[in-house]
Amino acid sequence: MAKVVKKSGRKGQEPVTRDYTIHLHKLLQKIQFKKRAGRAIREIRKFAARAMTTKDIRIDTKLNKFVWSNGVRNVPTRVRIRLSRKRNEDEEAKEKMFTLVQHVPVESFKNLQTETVKDE
């Protein structure tokens, strides 16, 4: 009888980069005006944590500026983001991986899918 090698539940996290579109408008319904932009940043952080399964989420300043570009009330309806799961170079870090969230400027959001970006 052949030996069966038992696999662990999850495979180890590898560095990967993907582009996503987040529909912020539906995440910000019923949120009072003075808290919309801040909530949008928290929702992006929550989305990135769920998609990349890391606790350490770092948001790029260009993405922050884009979300706040129309003020606290008028957050952009959709945003295209690039999530990059990377290894933590810091020796005494709690988490082995972190996620960098960057803004990807696009002309139109029509027919955009989630795409894996090839790293050089």
Beta strands, then each sheet from edge to edge (+ up, - down):
strand 1: 16-23
strand 2: 57-59
strand 3: 78-87
strand 4: 97-103
strand 5: 115-116
sheet 1: 2+ 4+ 3- 1+ 5-
end
